[in-house]
Amino acid sequence: MKRSGINVNIRRFKIKDMDAVLDMTKECWSGFSFDQKIESLFGRRGRAWWEIKRESIKAFLEAHPEWCFVAEINGEIVGYATYSVDRDRKVGHVLNNAVHPKWRGRGVGSALHERVLEELRNEGMDIAILVTSVHNVPARRMYESHGFKVVWEALYYAKSLKEEAGSIRAKRETKKWTETQHVSEA
Ligand SMILES: CC(C)(COP(=O)(O)OP(=O)(O)OC[C@H]1O[C@@H](n2cnc3c(N)ncnc32)[C@H](O)[C@@H]1OP(=O)(O)O)[C@@H](O)C(=O)NCCC(=O)NCCS
């Protein structure tokens, strides 16, 4: 397949591609990861966000190597797309689609996505569903230009429990102190 003047080969993932796919995790997902957001807000807690993402992709690929396509340019893996099929419900899940930042904006993500959709059709799926962040403008553009519509919106909340414990204690102490002052002044 030729896009933006580059030859992109979309093919099935093979176990020997594992390291190439996993080694792109940090660069591919930086700026688009919820765990990275949490890490930036609350500090690193144990494993880095990209190690968590890497482990989840590795676990997925070990369990379902058949549910992944990779994109190659000149024999180098530059992106990948994972999916899953629910044969009972005939629902296909479009999962992780990532292109190395160096190769973005040249149709690689779309080529992977189209291959996934083709495969979901081949598998007899009736519906394709996917989740992405409202902040992920490139992904939203890609999915919406392939006809996906927003059907549900969700919000992710987080707060520091330590801060709250501290601030509740501080409030209680202030209240106690004010009451004592009030009594002693009376
Ligand atoms: C989303 C992603 C896979 C797109 O890959 P890509 O190879 O750059 O995408 P393409 O070049 O095929 O472009 C696809 C569409 O997105 C648009 N697009 C790409 N980058 C964009 C950007 N930075 N801002 C706005 N639109 C953008 C393109 O114009 C194109 O739209 P069109 O079909 O209407 O012309 C890539 O940005 C990526 O790896 N992001 C990080 C991982 C991620 O968030 N994945 C998706 C969540 S599962």
The ligand as an SDF file (V2000), in Angstrom:
LIG
                    3D

 48 50  0  0  0  0  0  0  0  0999 V2000
   -3.6180    8.1590   16.3350 C   0  0  0  0  0  0  0  0  0  0  0  0
   -2.4000    7.7520   15.5110 C   0  0  0  0  0  0  0  0  0  0  0  0
   -2.2990    6.2350   15.4740 C   0  0  0  0  0  0  0  0  0  0  0  0
   -2.6230    8.2730   14.0910 C   0  0  0  0  0  0  0  0  0  0  0  0
   -1.5630    7.7850   13.2780 O   0  0  0  0  0  0  0  0  0  0  0  0
   -1.0720    8.5540   11.9760 P   0  0  0  0  0  0  0  0  0  0  0  0
   -0.2630    7.6370   11.1620 O   0  0  0  0  0  0  0  0  0  0  0  0
   -0.4470    9.8570   12.3440 O   0  0  0  0  0  0  0  0  0  0  0  0
   -2.4910    8.8420   11.2870 O   0  0  0  0  0  0  0  0  0  0  0  0
   -2.7850    9.2010    9.7680 P   0  0  0  0  0  0  0  0  0  0  0  0
   -1.6110    9.8950    9.1490 O   0  0  0  0  0  0  0  0  0  0  0  0
   -3.2850    7.9710    9.0950 O   0  0  0  0  0  0  0  0  0  0  0  0
   -3.9690   10.2390    9.9330 O   0  0  0  0  0  0  0  0  0  0  0  0
   -5.2690    9.8110   10.2920 C   0  0  0  0  0  0  0  0  0  0  0  0
   -6.1680   11.0080   10.4030 C   0  0  0  0  0  0  0  0  0  0  0  0
   -5.8250   11.7360   11.5970 O   0  0  0  0  0  0  0  0  0  0  0  0
   -5.4800   13.0660   11.2550 C   0  0  0  0  0  0  0  0  0  0  0  0
   -4.3710   13.4620   12.1070 N   0  0  0  0  0  0  0  0  0  0  0  0
   -3.1870   12.8490   12.2400 C   0  0  0  0  0  0  0  0  0  0  0  0
   -2.4380   13.5150   13.1380 N   0  0  0  0  0  0  0  0  0  0  0  0
   -3.1720   14.5550   13.5420 C   0  0  0  0  0  0  0  0  0  0  0  0
   -2.9600   15.6160   14.4560 C   0  0  0  0  0  0  0  0  0  0  0  0
   -1.8060   15.7300   15.1330 N   0  0  0  0  0  0  0  0  0  0  0  0
   -3.9560   16.4980   14.6730 N   0  0  0  0  0  0  0  0  0  0  0  0
   -5.1340   16.3900   14.0190 C   0  0  0  0  0  0  0  0  0  0  0  0
   -5.4050   15.4000   13.1260 N   0  0  0  0  0  0  0  0  0  0  0  0
   -4.4240   14.5190   12.9010 C   0  0  0  0  0  0  0  0  0  0  0  0
   -5.0730   13.0270    9.8100 C   0  0  0  0  0  0  0  0  0  0  0  0
   -5.2300   14.2770    9.1860 O   0  0  0  0  0  0  0  0  0  0  0  0
   -6.0200   11.9970    9.2660 C   0  0  0  0  0  0  0  0  0  0  0  0
   -7.2910   12.5800    9.0870 O   0  0  0  0  0  0  0  0  0  0  0  0
   -8.1010   12.3720    7.7220 P   0  0  0  0  0  0  0  0  0  0  0  0
   -8.3130   10.8680    7.6180 O   0  0  0  0  0  0  0  0  0  0  0  0
   -9.3630   13.1050    7.9520 O   0  0  0  0  0  0  0  0  0  0  0  0
   -7.2090   12.8930    6.6550 O   0  0  0  0  0  0  0  0  0  0  0  0
   -1.0980    8.3860   16.0490 C   0  0  0  0  0  0  0  0  0  0  0  0
   -1.2830    9.7510   16.2330 O   0  0  0  0  0  0  0  0  0  0  0  0
   -0.6040    7.7690   17.3570 C   0  0  0  0  0  0  0  0  0  0  0  0
    0.1700    6.8200   17.3780 O   0  0  0  0  0  0  0  0  0  0  0  0
   -1.0360    8.3410   18.5130 N   0  0  0  0  0  0  0  0  0  0  0  0
   -0.5850    7.8740   19.8220 C   0  0  0  0  0  0  0  0  0  0  0  0
   -1.2520    6.5840   20.2310 C   0  0  0  0  0  0  0  0  0  0  0  0
   -2.7560    6.7750   20.2970 C   0  0  0  0  0  0  0  0  0  0  0  0
   -3.2200    7.6920   20.9330 O   0  0  0  0  0  0  0  0  0  0  0  0
   -3.5190    5.8950   19.6180 N   0  0  0  0  0  0  0  0  0  0  0  0
   -4.9520    6.0050   19.5140 C   0  0  0  0  0  0  0  0  0  0  0  0
   -5.6640    5.6150   20.7270 C   0  0  0  0  0  0  0  0  0  0  0  0
   -6.0370    3.8860   20.7170 S   0  0  0  0  0  0  0  0  0  0  0  0
  1  2  1  0
  2  3  1  0
  2  4  1  0
  2 36  1  0
  4  5  1  0
  5  6  1  0
  6  7  2  0
  6  8  1  0
  6  9  1  0
  9 10  1  0
 10 11  2  0
 10 12  1  0
 10 13  1  0
 13 14  1  0
 14 15  1  0
 15 16  1  0
 15 30  1  0
 16 17  1  0
 17 18  1  0
 17 28  1  0
 18 19  1  0
 18 27  1  0
 19 20  2  0
 20 21  1  0
 21 22  1  0
 21 27  2  0
 22 23  1  0
 22 24  2  0
 24 25  1  0
 25 26  2  0
 26 27  1  0
 28 29  1  0
 28 30  1  0
 30 31  1  0
 31 32  1  0
 32 33  2  0
 32 34  1  0
 32 35  1  0
 36 37  1  0
 36 38  1  0
 38 39  2  0
 38 40  1  0
 40 41  1  0
 41 42  1  0
 42 43  1  0
 43 44  2  0
 43 45  1  0
 45 46  1  0
 46 47  1  0
 47 48  1  0
M  END
$$$$
